């Protein structure tokens, strides 16, 4: 078996990996074969999936191969690591060097990316940028020193393999022990499954961007709007969406029409069980490993105290619900007093849910909460701060961090006025206290980005020397997604000067929320006045919103920067970042 041990070098010009063009890279993502020969497991009964194991370092051996699964009473082939979905839970220790040998037993090239982990770019696991990927029959050795602690995860960065099972959790134990201690510790990894070939799903969306959106405006809803808003405004609102050829319920590309939602690899008919003893404080490590879904997470009757966001310890904030987007992680502490609770993760489009049970023993269950109706996108989701509809939450809803600032007028690049862009927002919203569509009317406490405060300040206190503004763009009818109106194959890299401190503004010109993930460097989230809030590796940017953060370009190399909605990334919302 061939083993590849890359040589880590700080000089990009000495990188020995052949680098394909940006266009070839994307074509490789889309054209890669999805399912090859099967390594069939014996158990393919409904709901079956192999329980993931927990591995401790510093040396890890991971084997990527196909297995038979059955989430829906229809056996299918999936992509797994060491025979399980999710992949094994990896436990590392801060300060240790880890060695991870990854063997590919597929018939296609694969890869693994260590999401949110700060490391040399050659170890980042992005084919075409970090390396050439892991070819069939090869073993690639990742080797790096762990410089952080917290909850993270890993997943494939090749084709649609993440949608077919290649994802797992990472816990990095702090060198000095956890700041927020708990007697029990559970990982709750959210994900999704489709019986369709993901490549077929993508082709359907290219033909009709609303293919999986079955939540369309109805006559009863129109009559309700007339009663509450008046005839003229109800008609005007619908005419506006019709003129822009958009749906007010376009909260996601995929829905429960094709997706089945999982917690720790368990579908709703085979709910995952997490045990605790009476009187214990429990830490829940919530990871969104889904490729296409935002989850609204709550535990009815049990408040959650958020103590960590994207691996960073934050000032504790107690909430009843939080929205977790693809790529994001949240650690929460709970103090259960009943014998059983339901951990309930409802999709943002309200088309489905996943759940797990927290209980003192097996056999106990708590009731599922009542499902909620989908909410329409608002005028300000479409038009930003220039709309007459605002999003500032009332004190009754428990949101205390209202953001007040002068309206920002957008600077649109000339490339935004092309076929890949179907709308532009001229005056974006900057309010970080907005929990998002579907949660704005909540009477209980809902977490927002504005609630997050890192326990430590920014490690780089310099003022940014320059600013970059990038616009998240798309055309839903053509199902194209881009940055500044340019899909990845048409774009040029974004250049950071090594060692500089710069400010980035992400401006969303679309009607969908995009979880933007910058590889290799921290994104220091700021409020509208430029004050540091917390460090993130994935930042959700809502429709019509502008989110700002600062970056210290301390990681030389070639890095990926993309939307973590997998199909958006593959459709073109991806940029290369070069730090040199």
Order of alpha helices (4+ residues) and beta strands (2+ residues): beta-alpha-beta-beta-beta-beta-beta-beta-beta-beta-beta-beta-alpha-alpha-alpha-beta-beta-beta-beta-beta-beta-beta-beta-beta-beta-alpha-beta-beta-beta-beta-beta-beta-beta-beta-beta-beta-beta-beta-alpha-beta
